[in-house]
Amino acid sequence: ASSRLSARAFWMMVQDIIQKALAESLLEAYHAANEFLVQQGVMAEIDLRPLVKRTPSAVTGGGAGQGASSSGPNTGASAAGDLPRDRAPFTAPSNAGSPATGMGSSTRQGAAGGTQGGYGSAQDETRMQTATTPLGRVRMRAQGVMGHLRRLLSDQVAGFDDTRATSASPALAQALSQLAVAESSSERTLLAGSAAEVYAEVHVEQAQTVLRKRSTSLKRAASGSSEKATIEIVALMFQSILAEDRIPPTIRVWFARLQMPVLRVALSEPEFFGSLQHPARRLIDRMGSCVLGFDIAISGGAMEAEIKRVVQVIEQYPETGRRVFQLVYDEFEKFVSRFLSEQGSAARVVSVAQQVEQKETMAIQYTIEMRSMLNDMPVREEIREFLFKVWAEVLAIAAMRNGPQHEETITLKRAAADLVWAASAKPNRDDRARVIADLPKLLQLLRLGMSMLGMEGPAQDGHIKIISDTLADAFMSKTDAISMERIDAMAKRLANLEDYLSDEDVGDLPLDTESLVMMIGIDASDIEVITDGGSQPSEAMRAWAQELQLGSWFSLDHNSRVSHVQFAWRSDRKQLHLFASADGCNFLIQARRLAAYLQAGLLAPVEDEALTVRATRDALAKLDANPERLLG
């Protein structure tokens, strides 16, 4: 009995710790399993109404066309189908006449929460903690759209479930060949695209008219329902893309010329309708994200020329399928990273920011290593503080400017070891004489190092006075001396310190305007530096910040000023991020602060849905309202 009692008491002691650790593990497992199932097309749409148990006080929803919902007097919670799209963990688009439903957790909580007063706030908190990341919700919605499309095609088109690569029927292949011949001759039916012409809305309307006629003629030539459905869906997707007025007309005209190449791929590769990772989709989405809200009058030129080049390369190789789309996608990614970081004042900011990151990273790494080396040495606190806060930055600047093995850098590293030895106890007369003889040279090196940081006059004198007083006290100290063997070992390790450095322990880099001006020597008037500080973001938000794509557009609310900015550059170590606005102002944001801004909604994507996903959603809406047009 006593053993059982002690076991129970022991369990009560560790219960909270085990429960907390287990809850964290289960939450991660839940998210991983949930995303995997959605990626596999499972749970794209579930009718949970039979599982809802309503209390007598619950409010029952209306007819068959409505999602189930219930609420108690203190909750206001609703079924996931009624939640805003950005609040629900996952909302799949519905088929015609059926409700859009979310994942089970939100619906069940909403239905069950109506019986206890004050339960609504706890329910909302639970939903917020268990919901997936914003990026995960976007992917889930996109998977829901694709699942809806697959079901529509499987239900209405015979044999569409066959995912094997196919080729167009002879009649359709001939019709496509005739269009290709017309495009390559003087009988061009779409816009010629001369380098000097600037397209306007009227040219987009002209392209839409031509594409509608082409789709109609191709559907007449198609021999089966699968070909007709493919032609219709691709046509509706490009209608949606060309109607996106946030994309400049001159870019939309070039997008219009991709319809026929994309149709060829969709006819031969059914995967186009089932995978968000198809190269054709990824290329259109990537180009769309870069030009959504793009002011062609301010910064057109190179971006428009690159999109034109991409389209022309694809048109030159109509029979290569996904390979040419993958090729130009990779080329476009390289162009974006180069183009955005070389535009105007951003080029100078990028150069400076890269140096700042390198310097700050090395300073932190040097500090960590010196702390480790001095951990078990009897070194005065004043000397430790000088080495960690001042000399680590001196070594970082020297290594960045001259290289870690440059003679001057090695000399400054040796000065750190000499300072540690000079400030230790000196019971031996010979050691005291050596310190006195070497002191002028050591102090001169310390002043040289501080000058590299831009530290002059009183600031230098203050550090030198503290060091001099500490050295004087060392002559009278009765503590243990540090042997020359340990000093030599420290100097040897410092000389090759870069061999021991690791990025894993660096953490968040400090960042401020003063360091940009003082350390690198530039005018930072065209940089708005958003420094470290503020709230602590969650790990999910940190992960989202690392996955942002270059070229994407955002709305940035900083110090009550809202700016339309484009993500222009990410540093090599992903610690610094540059956002550029059309008026020439650049915002340099440290990694943790970027995640905090995303978490607070101060930095919000202009569009959280990919261009082809939105185009597919629009096409499905038209087909739900007018299903006859799919095969008509």
VEXDREN-2710 file (C-alpha; in Angstrom, 1 decimal):
% VEXDREN-2710
k/r/px/py/pz
1/ALA/0.0/0.0/0.0
2/SER/2.9/2.4/0.8
3/SER/4.5/1.7/-2.5
4/ARG/1.2/2.4/-4.4
5/LEU/0.9/5.6/-2.3
6/SER/4.4/6.7/-3.1
7/ALA/3.9/6.0/-6.8
8/ARG/0.7/8.1/-6.8
9/ALA/2.5/10.9/-5.0
10/PHE/5.4/10.8/-7.5
11/TRP/2.9/10.9/-10.4
12/MET/1.3/14.1/-8.9
13/MET/4.8/15.7/-8.8
14/VAL/5.6/15.1/-12.5
15/GLN/2.1/15.2/-14.0
16/ASP/2.2/18.8/-15.1
17/ILE/5.6/18.5/-16.7
18/ILE/4.7/15.3/-18.6
19/GLN/1.3/16.8/-19.6
20/LYS/3.0/19.9/-21.0
21/ALA/5.6/18.0/-23.0
22/LEU/3.0/15.5/-24.4
23/ALA/0.6/18.3/-25.4
24/GLU/3.4/20.0/-27.4
25/SER/4.3/16.7/-29.2
26/LEU/0.7/15.9/-29.9
27/LEU/0.0/19.3/-31.4
28/GLU/3.0/19.0/-33.8
29/ALA/1.8/15.5/-34.7
30/TYR/-1.7/16.8/-35.3
31/HIS/-0.5/19.5/-37.7
32/ALA/1.8/17.1/-39.6
33/ALA/-0.9/14.5/-40.0
34/ASN/-3.5/17.1/-41.0
35/GLU/-1.4/18.7/-43.7
36/PHE/-0.4/15.2/-45.0
37/LEU/-4.0/14.2/-45.3
38/VAL/-5.0/17.4/-47.1
39/GLN/-2.1/17.0/-49.5
40/GLN/-3.4/13.6/-50.4
41/GLY/-6.9/14.9/-51.1
42/VAL/-8.4/13.5/-47.9
43/MET/-10.9/15.6/-45.9
44/ALA/-11.3/18.1/-48.7
45/GLU/-15.0/18.3/-47.9
46/ILE/-16.8/16.6/-45.0
47/ASP/-20.5/17.0/-44.0
48/LEU/-20.3/17.0/-40.2
49/ARG/-24.0/17.8/-39.7
50/PRO/-24.9/14.2/-38.6
51/LEU/-22.3/14.4/-35.9
52/VAL/-23.5/17.7/-34.4
53/LYS/-25.5/17.3/-31.1
54/ARG/-27.6/20.3/-30.5
55/THR/-28.7/21.4/-27.1
56/PRO/-32.2/22.7/-26.5
57/SER/-30.9/26.3/-26.5
58/ALA/-29.0/25.9/-29.8
59/VAL/-30.2/27.8/-32.8
60/THR/-30.8/25.4/-35.7
61/GLY/-29.8/26.5/-39.2
62/GLY/-32.1/26.6/-42.1
63/GLY/-32.6/24.5/-45.2
64/ALA/-30.4/22.1/-47.0
65/GLY/-28.3/24.7/-48.7
66/GLN/-27.0/26.1/-45.4
67/GLY/-24.1/24.8/-43.2
68/ALA/-24.9/23.6/-39.7
69/SER/-24.3/26.1/-37.0
70/SER/-25.3/26.6/-33.4
71/SER/-24.4/29.1/-30.7
72/GLY/-25.1/29.6/-27.1
73/PRO/-25.8/32.9/-25.4
74/ASN/-22.2/33.7/-24.6
75/THR/-20.2/32.3/-27.5
76/GLY/-21.0/33.6/-30.9
77/ALA/-19.1/30.6/-32.3
78/SER/-20.2/29.2/-35.6
79/ALA/-19.5/26.3/-37.8
80/ALA/-16.4/26.5/-39.9
81/GLY/-18.4/26.9/-43.0
82/ASP/-19.6/30.3/-41.7
83/LEU/-16.2/31.5/-40.5
84/PRO/-14.3/34.1/-42.6
85/ARG/-11.8/32.4/-44.9
86/ASP/-8.8/33.8/-43.0
87/ARG/-10.1/32.6/-39.7
88/ALA/-11.2/29.0/-40.4
89/PRO/-8.5/26.4/-40.3
90/PHE/-9.6/25.1/-43.6
91/THR/-12.6/26.0/-45.8
92/ALA/-13.1/23.9/-48.9
93/PRO/-15.2/25.3/-51.7
94/SER/-18.5/23.5/-52.1
95/ASN/-20.1/21.8/-55.0
96/ALA/-23.3/23.4/-56.4
97/GLY/-26.0/23.2/-53.8
98/SER/-23.8/21.8/-51.0
99/PRO/-22.4/23.8/-48.1
100/ALA/-18.7/24.7/-47.7
101/THR/-17.5/23.0/-44.5
102/GLY/-14.4/23.3/-42.5
103/MET/-12.3/20.9/-40.5
104/GLY/-14.0/19.0/-37.6
105/SER/-12.5/20.9/-34.7
106/SER/-14.1/24.3/-35.3
107/THR/-17.5/22.9/-36.1
108/ARG/-17.7/20.6/-33.1
109/GLN/-16.5/23.3/-30.8
110/GLY/-19.0/25.8/-32.2
111/ALA/-21.8/23.4/-31.7
112/ALA/-20.9/22.2/-28.2
113/GLY/-20.0/25.5/-26.7
114/GLY/-23.4/26.9/-26.3
115/THR/-24.3/25.4/-22.9
116/GLN/-21.7/27.0/-20.6
117/GLY/-21.5/30.6/-19.9
118/GLY/-18.0/32.2/-20.6
119/TYR/-16.9/29.1/-22.6
120/GLY/-16.7/31.1/-25.9
121/SER/-13.4/32.8/-25.0
122/ALA/-11.7/29.6/-24.0
123/GLN/-13.1/28.0/-27.2
124/ASP/-11.7/30.8/-29.3
125/GLU/-8.3/30.5/-27.6
126/THR/-8.2/26.8/-28.2
127/ARG/-9.1/27.2/-31.8
128/MET/-6.3/29.9/-32.3
129/GLN/-3.7/27.6/-30.6
130/THR/-4.6/24.5/-32.6
131/ALA/-5.2/26.1/-36.0
132/THR/-2.4/25.7/-38.5
133/THR/-0.1/28.4/-39.7
134/PRO/-1.4/31.1/-42.1
135/LEU/0.8/29.6/-44.8
136/GLY/-0.6/26.2/-44.0
137/ARG/-4.2/27.5/-44.2
138/VAL/-3.4/29.0/-47.7
139/ARG/-2.1/25.7/-48.8
140/MET/-5.2/23.9/-47.4
141/ARG/-7.6/26.2/-49.2
142/ALA/-5.6/25.7/-52.5
143/GLN/-5.8/22.0/-52.0
144/GLY/-9.5/22.3/-51.4
145/VAL/-9.9/24.1/-54.8
146/MET/-7.9/21.5/-56.6
147/GLY/-10.0/18.7/-54.9
148/HIS/-13.2/20.4/-56.0
149/LEU/-11.9/20.6/-59.5
150/ARG/-11.0/16.9/-59.6
151/ARG/-14.4/15.9/-58.3
152/LEU/-16.2/18.0/-60.8
153/LEU/-14.2/16.6/-63.7
154/SER/-14.5/13.0/-62.4
155/ASP/-18.3/13.3/-62.0
156/GLN/-19.0/14.9/-65.4
157/VAL/-16.2/13.7/-67.7
158/ALA/-15.8/10.0/-68.5
159/GLY/-12.3/8.7/-68.1
160/PHE/-10.9/11.9/-66.5
161/ASP/-9.5/9.9/-63.5
162/ASP/-6.8/8.4/-65.8
163/THR/-3.7/10.3/-64.9
164/ARG/-1.4/8.8/-67.6
165/ALA/0.1/11.2/-70.1
166/THR/-2.0/11.4/-73.3
167/SER/-1.9/13.2/-76.6
168/ALA/-4.5/15.2/-78.3
169/SER/-6.8/13.6/-80.9
170/PRO/-5.8/13.9/-84.5
171/ALA/-8.4/16.6/-85.3
172/LEU/-7.5/18.7/-82.2
173/ALA/-3.8/18.3/-82.8
174/GLN/-4.3/19.6/-86.4
175/ALA/-6.3/22.6/-85.1
176/LEU/-3.5/23.4/-82.6
177/SER/-0.9/23.1/-85.3
178/GLN/-2.8/25.5/-87.5
179/LEU/-2.9/28.0/-84.7
180/ALA/0.8/27.7/-84.2
181/VAL/1.4/28.3/-87.9
182/ALA/-0.7/31.4/-87.8
183/GLU/1.1/32.7/-84.8
184/SER/4.5/32.3/-86.5
185/SER/3.5/33.9/-89.8
186/SER/2.3/37.3/-90.9
187/GLU/-1.3/36.1/-90.1
188/ARG/-0.7/36.5/-86.4
189/THR/-4.1/36.4/-84.7
190/LEU/-2.9/37.7/-81.3
191/LEU/-0.9/40.8/-80.5
192/ALA/2.5/41.1/-82.3
193/GLY/4.3/42.3/-79.2
194/SER/6.8/44.7/-80.8
195/ALA/9.4/46.0/-78.4
196/ALA/8.3/49.6/-78.8
197/GLU/4.6/49.1/-78.2
198/VAL/3.0/49.8/-74.8
199/TYR/-0.2/47.9/-74.3
200/ALA/-3.3/49.3/-72.7
201/GLU/-6.6/47.9/-71.6
202/VAL/-8.0/47.9/-75.2
203/HIS/-5.2/45.4/-76.2
204/VAL/-6.2/43.1/-73.3
205/GLU/-9.8/43.1/-74.5
206/GLN/-8.6/42.4/-78.0
207/ALA/-6.6/39.4/-76.7
208/GLN/-9.6/38.1/-74.7
209/THR/-11.8/38.2/-77.9
210/VAL/-9.2/36.3/-79.9
211/LEU/-8.7/33.7/-77.1
212/ARG/-12.5/33.1/-76.8
213/LYS/-12.7/32.5/-80.6
214/ARG/-9.8/30.1/-80.4
215/SER/-11.3/28.1/-77.6
216/THR/-14.6/27.8/-79.4
217/SER/-13.0/26.5/-82.6
218/LEU/-10.8/24.1/-80.6
219/LYS/-13.8/22.7/-78.8
220/ARG/-15.5/22.0/-82.1
221/ALA/-12.4/20.1/-83.2
222/ALA/-12.1/18.1/-80.0
223/SER/-13.3/14.5/-80.2
224/GLY/-14.1/13.7/-76.6
225/SER/-15.6/15.1/-73.4
226/SER/-12.2/15.1/-71.7
227/GLU/-10.6/17.4/-74.4
228/LYS/-13.6/19.7/-74.4
229/ALA/-13.5/20.0/-70.6
230/THR/-9.8/20.7/-70.6
231/ILE/-10.2/23.4/-73.2
232/GLU/-13.1/25.1/-71.3
233/ILE/-11.4/25.1/-67.9
234/VAL/-8.1/26.5/-69.3
235/ALA/-10.1/29.2/-71.2
236/LEU/-12.0/30.2/-68.0
237/MET/-8.8/30.3/-66.0
238/PHE/-7.1/32.7/-68.4
239/GLN/-10.3/34.8/-68.6
240/SER/-9.9/35.3/-64.8
241/ILE/-6.2/36.1/-65.1
242/LEU/-6.8/38.6/-67.9
243/ALA/-9.5/40.2/-65.9
244/GLU/-7.1/40.9/-62.9
245/ASP/-6.9/44.6/-63.2
246/ARG/-4.1/44.8/-60.5
247/ILE/-1.8/43.4/-63.1
248/PRO/-0.6/46.0/-65.6
249/PRO/-2.2/45.6/-69.1
250/THR/1.1/45.2/-70.8
251/ILE/1.9/42.2/-68.6
252/ARG/-1.6/40.7/-69.0
253/VAL/-1.1/40.7/-72.8
254/TRP/2.0/38.5/-72.4
255/PHE/0.1/36.2/-70.0
256/ALA/-2.6/35.9/-72.7
257/ARG/0.0/34.3/-75.1
258/LEU/0.6/31.5/-72.6
259/GLN/-3.0/30.1/-72.9
260/MET/-2.2/27.9/-75.9
261/PRO/1.1/26.5/-74.5
262/VAL/-0.6/25.8/-71.2
263/LEU/-3.5/24.1/-73.0
264/ARG/-1.1/21.8/-74.7
265/VAL/0.4/20.8/-71.4
266/ALA/-3.0/20.3/-69.8
267/LEU/-4.1/18.1/-72.7
268/SER/-1.0/15.9/-72.4
269/GLU/-0.5/16.0/-68.6
270/PRO/-3.7/15.6/-66.5
271/GLU/-1.4/16.3/-63.5
272/PHE/-1.9/20.0/-64.4
273/PHE/-5.4/19.9/-62.8
274/GLY/-4.3/17.8/-59.8
275/SER/-1.0/19.4/-58.5
276/LEU/-0.2/22.9/-57.3
277/GLN/3.5/22.1/-58.0
278/HIS/3.1/21.6/-61.8
279/PRO/5.8/23.9/-63.4
280/ALA/3.3/25.7/-65.6
281/ARG/1.2/26.7/-62.6
282/ARG/4.3/27.6/-60.6
283/LEU/5.6/29.8/-63.4
284/ILE/2.3/31.8/-63.8
285/ASP/1.9/32.1/-60.0
286/ARG/5.5/33.3/-59.6
287/MET/5.2/35.9/-62.3
288/GLY/1.8/37.0/-61.1
289/SER/3.1/37.5/-57.5
290/CYS/5.9/39.7/-58.8
291/VAL/3.7/42.0/-60.9
292/LEU/0.5/42.1/-58.8
293/GLY/0.2/45.9/-58.1
294/PHE/3.3/46.5/-60.2
295/ASP/3.6/50.1/-61.4
296/ILE/4.9/49.7/-64.9
297/ALA/5.5/53.4/-65.3
298/ILE/8.0/53.4/-62.4
299/SER/9.8/50.2/-62.7
300/GLY/8.7/48.4/-65.8
301/GLY/11.5/47.8/-68.2
302/ALA/13.5/44.8/-67.1
303/MET/10.6/42.9/-65.5
304/GLU/8.4/43.3/-68.6
305/ALA/11.4/42.3/-70.8
306/GLU/12.0/39.2/-68.7
307/ILE/8.3/38.1/-68.8
308/LYS/8.3/38.7/-72.6
309/ARG/11.5/36.6/-72.9
310/VAL/9.9/33.8/-70.9
311/VAL/6.8/33.7/-73.0
312/GLN/8.8/33.7/-76.2
313/VAL/11.0/30.8/-75.1
314/ILE/7.9/28.8/-74.2
315/GLU/6.3/29.6/-77.6
316/GLN/9.5/28.4/-79.4
317/TYR/9.3/24.9/-77.9
318/PRO/5.6/24.0/-78.0
319/GLU/6.2/20.2/-77.9
320/THR/8.5/20.0/-74.9
321/GLY/5.7/20.1/-72.3
322/ARG/6.6/20.7/-68.7
323/ARG/10.3/20.7/-69.3
324/VAL/10.4/24.2/-70.9
325/PHE/8.1/25.5/-68.1
326/GLN/10.5/24.2/-65.5
327/LEU/13.5/25.6/-67.3
328/VAL/12.1/29.2/-67.6
329/TYR/10.7/29.0/-64.0
330/ASP/14.3/28.4/-62.7
331/GLU/15.6/31.2/-64.9
332/PHE/12.9/33.6/-63.7
333/GLU/13.7/32.8/-60.0
334/LYS/17.3/33.7/-60.6
335/PHE/16.3/36.9/-62.5
336/VAL/14.0/38.0/-59.6
337/SER/16.6/37.6/-56.9
338/ARG/19.1/39.6/-59.0
339/PHE/16.7/42.2/-60.4
340/LEU/15.1/43.3/-57.1
341/SER/18.4/43.6/-55.2
342/GLU/20.0/45.7/-58.0
343/GLN/17.2/48.3/-58.4
344/GLY/18.1/51.9/-57.5
345/SER/18.9/52.6/-53.9
346/ALA/18.1/49.0/-52.9
347/ALA/21.4/47.9/-54.5
348/ARG/23.4/50.1/-52.0
349/VAL/21.2/49.0/-49.1
350/VAL/21.7/45.3/-50.0
351/SER/25.5/45.7/-50.1
352/VAL/25.5/47.5/-46.7
353/ALA/23.0/45.1/-45.1
354/GLN/25.0/42.1/-46.2
355/GLN/28.1/43.5/-44.5
356/VAL/26.2/44.3/-41.4
357/GLU/24.9/40.8/-41.1
358/GLN/28.3/39.4/-41.7
359/LYS/29.8/41.7/-39.0
360/GLU/27.1/41.1/-36.4
361/THR/27.2/37.3/-37.0
362/MET/30.9/37.1/-36.6
363/ALA/30.8/39.4/-33.5
364/ILE/28.3/37.1/-31.8
365/GLN/30.3/34.0/-32.8
366/TYR/33.5/35.5/-31.4
367/THR/31.7/36.5/-28.2
368/ILE/30.4/32.9/-27.7
369/GLU/33.9/31.4/-28.3
370/MET/35.6/33.8/-26.0
371/ARG/33.1/33.2/-23.3
372/SER/33.8/29.5/-23.6
373/MET/37.6/30.0/-23.5
374/LEU/37.4/32.3/-20.4
375/ASN/34.8/30.2/-18.6
376/ASP/37.2/28.6/-16.2
377/MET/39.9/31.3/-16.1
378/PRO/40.2/33.9/-13.2
379/VAL/39.6/37.0/-15.3
380/ARG/38.3/40.3/-13.9
381/GLU/34.8/41.2/-14.9
382/GLU/35.9/44.5/-16.4
383/ILE/38.2/42.7/-18.8
384/ARG/35.5/40.2/-19.7
385/GLU/33.0/43.0/-20.5
386/PHE/35.6/44.7/-22.7
387/LEU/36.4/41.6/-24.6
388/PHE/32.8/40.5/-25.1
389/LYS/31.2/43.9/-25.9
390/VAL/34.0/45.8/-27.6
391/TRP/36.8/43.5/-28.8
392/ALA/34.6/40.8/-30.3
393/GLU/33.3/43.5/-32.7
394/VAL/36.8/44.7/-33.4
395/LEU/37.8/41.2/-34.4
396/ALA/34.6/40.9/-36.6
397/ILE/35.3/44.2/-38.4
398/ALA/39.0/43.2/-39.0
399/ALA/38.0/39.7/-40.3
400/MET/35.3/41.2/-42.5
401/ARG/37.6/43.9/-44.0
402/ASN/40.9/42.1/-44.3
403/GLY/40.1/38.4/-43.9
404/PRO/40.4/36.2/-40.7
405/GLN/44.0/35.2/-41.4
406/HIS/45.3/38.7/-42.4
407/GLU/48.3/39.8/-40.4
408/GLU/46.4/42.7/-38.8
409/THR/43.5/40.4/-37.8
410/ILE/45.9/37.9/-36.2
411/THR/47.7/40.7/-34.3
412/LEU/44.3/41.9/-32.9
413/LYS/43.4/38.4/-31.9
414/ARG/46.7/38.0/-30.1
415/ALA/46.0/41.3/-28.3
416/ALA/43.0/39.6/-26.6
417/ALA/45.1/36.8/-25.2
418/ASP/47.8/39.3/-24.1
419/LEU/45.2/41.5/-22.3
420/VAL/43.9/38.4/-20.4
421/TRP/47.4/37.6/-19.2
422/ALA/48.3/41.1/-18.4
423/ALA/45.2/41.5/-16.2
424/SER/45.8/38.3/-14.2
425/ALA/47.6/38.2/-10.9
426/LYS/51.4/38.9/-11.1
427/PRO/53.1/37.5/-8.0
428/ASN/56.4/37.1/-10.0
429/ARG/58.6/40.1/-10.5
430/ASP/59.7/39.0/-14.0
431/ASP/56.1/38.8/-15.1
432/ARG/55.4/42.3/-13.7
433/ALA/58.4/43.7/-15.6
434/ARG/57.3/42.1/-18.8
435/VAL/53.8/43.6/-18.5
436/ILE/55.3/47.0/-17.9
437/ALA/57.5/46.7/-21.0
438/ASP/54.7/45.4/-23.3
439/LEU/51.9/47.7/-22.0
440/PRO/52.5/50.7/-24.4
441/LYS/52.2/48.4/-27.4
442/LEU/49.2/46.6/-26.0
443/LEU/47.3/49.9/-25.3
444/GLN/48.2/51.2/-28.8
445/LEU/46.6/48.0/-30.3
446/LEU/43.5/48.5/-28.2
447/ARG/43.2/52.1/-29.3
448/LEU/43.7/51.0/-33.0
449/GLY/40.9/48.4/-32.6
450/MET/38.5/50.8/-31.0
451/SER/39.2/53.3/-33.8
452/MET/38.0/50.7/-36.3
453/LEU/34.6/50.8/-34.6
454/GLY/34.5/54.6/-35.0
455/MET/35.1/55.0/-31.2
456/GLU/37.3/58.0/-30.6
457/GLY/38.1/60.6/-27.9
458/PRO/36.3/60.2/-24.5
459/ALA/34.9/56.8/-25.3
460/GLN/38.4/55.4/-26.0
461/ASP/39.9/57.1/-23.0
462/GLY/37.1/55.7/-20.7
463/HIS/37.9/52.1/-21.7
464/ILE/41.7/52.6/-21.5
465/LYS/41.3/54.0/-18.0
466/ILE/39.3/51.0/-16.8
467/ILE/41.8/48.6/-18.3
468/SER/44.8/50.5/-16.8
469/ASP/43.2/50.5/-13.3
470/THR/42.5/46.8/-13.7
471/LEU/46.1/46.1/-14.7
472/ALA/47.4/48.1/-11.7
473/ASP/45.1/46.1/-9.4
474/ALA/46.5/42.8/-10.9
475/PHE/50.0/43.7/-9.6
476/MET/48.6/43.6/-6.0
477/SER/46.2/40.7/-6.5
478/LYS/46.6/37.5/-4.5
479/THR/44.5/35.3/-6.8
480/ASP/45.8/32.5/-8.9
481/ALA/47.9/33.5/-11.9
482/ILE/47.2/32.3/-15.4
483/SER/50.0/30.2/-16.8
484/MET/51.6/31.2/-20.1
485/GLU/50.7/27.7/-21.5
486/ARG/47.0/28.5/-21.1
487/ILE/47.5/32.0/-22.7
488/ASP/49.4/30.4/-25.6
489/ALA/46.6/27.8/-26.1
490/MET/44.1/30.6/-26.1
491/ALA/46.0/32.7/-28.6
492/LYS/46.4/29.6/-30.9
493/ARG/42.6/29.0/-30.7
494/LEU/41.9/32.6/-31.4
495/ALA/44.1/32.6/-34.4
496/ASN/42.1/29.8/-36.0
497/LEU/38.8/30.8/-34.4
498/GLU/36.8/30.5/-37.6
499/ASP/37.3/26.7/-37.6
500/TYR/35.2/26.5/-34.5
501/LEU/32.4/28.9/-35.4
502/SER/28.8/27.7/-36.0
503/ASP/25.7/29.5/-37.1
504/GLU/23.5/27.4/-34.9
505/ASP/24.0/29.5/-31.7
506/VAL/23.9/32.9/-33.3
507/GLY/20.2/33.5/-32.7
508/ASP/18.7/36.9/-33.7
509/LEU/21.1/39.6/-34.9
510/PRO/20.9/43.1/-33.4
511/LEU/20.2/45.8/-35.9
512/ASP/20.1/49.6/-35.8
513/THR/20.6/52.6/-38.0
514/GLU/23.6/53.7/-36.0
515/SER/25.5/50.5/-36.8
516/LEU/24.8/51.0/-40.5
517/VAL/26.2/54.5/-40.4
518/MET/29.1/54.1/-37.9
519/MET/30.4/50.7/-39.0
520/ILE/30.1/50.8/-42.7
521/GLY/30.3/54.6/-43.2
522/ILE/27.2/55.3/-45.3
523/ASP/24.3/57.7/-45.3
524/ALA/21.3/55.7/-44.1
525/SER/18.7/58.3/-45.0
526/ASP/17.1/56.1/-47.6
527/ILE/16.8/53.1/-45.1
528/GLU/14.0/52.7/-42.6
529/VAL/15.5/50.2/-40.1
530/ILE/13.0/48.2/-38.1
531/THR/15.1/47.0/-35.3
532/ASP/14.9/44.1/-32.9
533/GLY/12.3/44.4/-30.2
534/GLY/8.6/44.2/-29.8
535/SER/6.6/41.1/-29.1
536/GLN/7.9/37.5/-29.3
537/PRO/6.6/35.8/-32.4
538/SER/5.6/32.1/-32.4
539/GLU/7.7/29.5/-34.1
540/ALA/5.0/29.1/-36.8
541/MET/5.4/32.8/-37.6
542/ARG/9.2/32.5/-37.8
543/ALA/8.8/29.6/-40.2
544/TRP/6.3/31.7/-42.3
545/ALA/8.8/34.6/-42.4
546/GLN/11.5/32.3/-43.8
547/GLU/9.2/31.0/-46.6
548/LEU/8.2/34.4/-48.0
549/GLN/9.0/34.6/-51.7
550/LEU/11.1/37.3/-53.2
551/GLY/9.1/39.6/-55.4
552/SER/5.8/39.2/-53.5
553/TRP/3.9/42.4/-52.6
554/PHE/2.9/43.4/-49.1
555/SER/1.1/46.1/-47.1
556/LEU/3.5/47.4/-44.4
557/ASP/2.1/49.4/-41.5
558/HIS/5.1/50.9/-39.7
559/ASN/4.7/53.8/-37.2
560/SER/1.2/54.6/-38.4
561/ARG/2.4/54.9/-42.0
562/VAL/1.1/52.3/-44.5
563/SER/3.4/51.5/-47.5
564/HIS/2.9/49.2/-50.5
565/VAL/6.2/47.3/-50.5
566/GLN/7.8/44.5/-52.5
567/PHE/10.0/41.8/-50.8
568/ALA/13.3/42.6/-52.6
569/TRP/16.1/40.7/-50.7
570/ARG/16.9/38.2/-48.0
571/SER/20.4/38.0/-46.6
572/ASP/22.5/34.8/-46.9
573/ARG/21.9/33.8/-43.3
574/LYS/18.2/34.8/-43.5
575/GLN/18.6/37.3/-40.7
576/LEU/17.9/40.5/-42.6
577/HIS/15.1/41.2/-45.0
578/LEU/14.7/44.2/-47.4
579/PHE/11.3/45.5/-48.6
580/ALA/11.3/48.3/-51.2
581/SER/8.5/50.7/-52.0
582/ALA/7.9/52.5/-55.3
583/ASP/8.8/55.9/-53.8
584/GLY/12.4/54.7/-53.2
585/CYS/12.1/54.1/-49.4
586/ASN/13.6/50.8/-48.2
587/PHE/12.7/48.9/-45.1
588/LEU/15.3/46.7/-43.6
589/ILE/13.8/44.3/-41.1
590/GLN/15.5/41.9/-38.7
591/ALA/14.2/38.3/-38.8
592/ARG/12.4/38.1/-35.5
593/ARG/10.8/41.5/-35.9
594/LEU/9.6/40.4/-39.4
595/ALA/7.8/37.4/-37.8
596/ALA/6.3/39.7/-35.1
597/TYR/5.0/42.0/-37.8
598/LEU/3.4/39.1/-39.7
599/GLN/1.9/37.8/-36.5
600/ALA/0.4/41.2/-35.6
601/GLY/-0.9/41.9/-39.1
602/LEU/1.4/44.9/-39.6
603/LEU/2.9/43.2/-42.6
604/ALA/0.2/41.5/-44.7
605/PRO/0.4/39.9/-48.2
606/VAL/-1.5/41.9/-50.8
607/GLU/-2.8/38.5/-52.1
608/ASP/-2.7/35.3/-50.1
609/GLU/-3.9/33.1/-52.9
610/ALA/-1.9/32.1/-55.9
611/LEU/-3.0/33.5/-59.3
612/THR/-3.8/30.1/-60.8
613/VAL/-5.7/29.0/-57.7
614/ARG/-7.8/32.1/-57.8
615/ALA/-8.3/31.6/-61.5
616/THR/-9.4/28.0/-60.9
617/ARG/-11.8/29.1/-58.2
618/ASP/-13.4/31.6/-60.6
619/ALA/-13.7/29.0/-63.3
620/LEU/-15.4/26.6/-60.8
621/ALA/-17.8/29.3/-59.8
622/LYS/-18.8/29.8/-63.5
623/LEU/-19.1/26.0/-64.0
624/ASP/-21.2/25.6/-60.9
625/ALA/-23.6/28.2/-62.1
626/ASN/-23.6/27.0/-65.7
627/PRO/-22.4/23.4/-65.9
628/GLU/-23.7/22.9/-69.4
629/ARG/-20.8/25.0/-70.8
630/LEU/-18.2/22.5/-69.7
631/LEU/-19.0/20.1/-72.5
632/GLY/-21.0/22.4/-74.7
END
